Amino acid sequence: MNRKSKQYIYTVTMAALFIALKIILERLMSYSVWNQRFGFSFIVIPFAALMLGTPWAMIVAGVADMLGSILFSPPYFPGFTLTAVLTALCTALFIRKNATFIKITASVLINQIFGSVLMNSLWIAVLFDKGFIALIPGRITQAIIMTVIQITLTYICCGEKSAIRQRIMKVRIPLSAIQ
């Protein structure tokens, strides 16, 4: 088996672990009210972006959303998966290199405003035939709470001077290290 095959196996295995962790944190260890969810599953995507790269972070977000929805709350709706993939893209682009407090804050604000408040409210309105505007106040409240939590935890775990980030960057196995 050549080095590229071993690297691919490592990457797929890590992605599978991140998918499982995201599903567990999102579906089993979060607090959900009808159209709002409070939890810590968001932290998986920055870790996936740091260890695997942007495309794999998007794959982790999309597959975790699809599998989590199919396993725990059918029917599956592709709009939420689109939101998950786009928020993973935004997160990965902002924190992949030089994750300053400003970049993390910008990433979280973009994800909360466009992903949580606007896109997810639209998908809930379409899926449950509810008024889009009526959903917005509750979604804004959730976004404010989650913005503070996400900025704080993402900076602590993935900020440019974070000890956790430094450790992750050491754990990442470069292609040349696989024999």
Steps between C-alpha positions, in 0.01 A plus 500: 500500500648834401513817708209672324273205575598507866442877515156454343410226749612725785296792365185294447534345846538842664203631302290205617597571861408867459166402342421267791599766753289765329195271490539413868544863607222631274234233536559350843676765708320821411192678627231529235179696500268491197704719263807569711797290607765583755811284509869466436508309171629812321849442642554186292520693173797723596687190616420323172613806305828521690584131471352406162450821301204694362349240263505232767346736759214558253462125446495440877227763546286374211525128578446557874188703427362240259572199722385677816175601336434156352585317824342728759241728347363393162402624247826626357489854356791607272471870585650444845787305343567789264514736798735262686736475202505877440563579867782243500648672194482840669651366823780316322592797281524732798684278749715278282798736519558772756182468706498841665219610730366728226495221240325263739247770593434579132455131420257443785300816422468408131397144591246614757343776292487325165502136608298484819272803484428528127561165328386266778195717567414474131538121507283473813236724339500286184508166683231577758295754302557773759547873448864592434474838674335343805801272549760777491472641860556160660781418261669835578488422872659162437762657271601757762550234766683261267717778353653575839553130573643424155741793493628419848546126452633523146760755606601296805530179297611624157635852542843574358672482840285220642685211662238264359559628146877463544449141615270422206754636254760265649264201486419554134692240307668636188522280194877468539466346849293203379716210394 
